Amino acid sequence: MNFPDNLKYTKDHEWVRVEGKEAYIGITDFAQKELGDIVYVDVSTVGETVAKEAVFGTVEAVKTVSDLFMPLTGKVLEVNSKIDANPELVNNDPYGDGWMIKCTVDNAADVSALLDVAAYKALVGA
């Protein structure tokens, strides 16, 4: 399993890559393996400010639908258009082309509170 050390993680299996005052968010390699084949990602919060730990969308796999939880408070700026036509990118490249949203980082303390790679590995038993 892949655990990039330049990312932050949540207990709900989202990852965060901060670039200045913006962040990219997706689900971890662990999460996509647990879900199985991703068939659809639904994010209807573009343009909205979503509170930390609130639901910003859902991910649908062949056998289940799971909520996506916001790892930090921020305004959803963009949904990855590549995953509309190719949701399998979430399975094939969860940390690259399979990212889900780009948002603002409204509170730097939210980022500091996220898990580092060691803590996330411990959480999932890796």
Secondary structure, DSSP 8 states (H G I E B T S, - for coil): ----TTSEE-TTSEEEEEETTEEEEEE-HHHHHHH-SEEEEE---TTSEE-TTSEEEEEEESS-EEEEE-SS-EEEEEE-THHHH-TTHHHH-TTTTT--EEEE---HHHHHTSB-HHHHHHHHT-
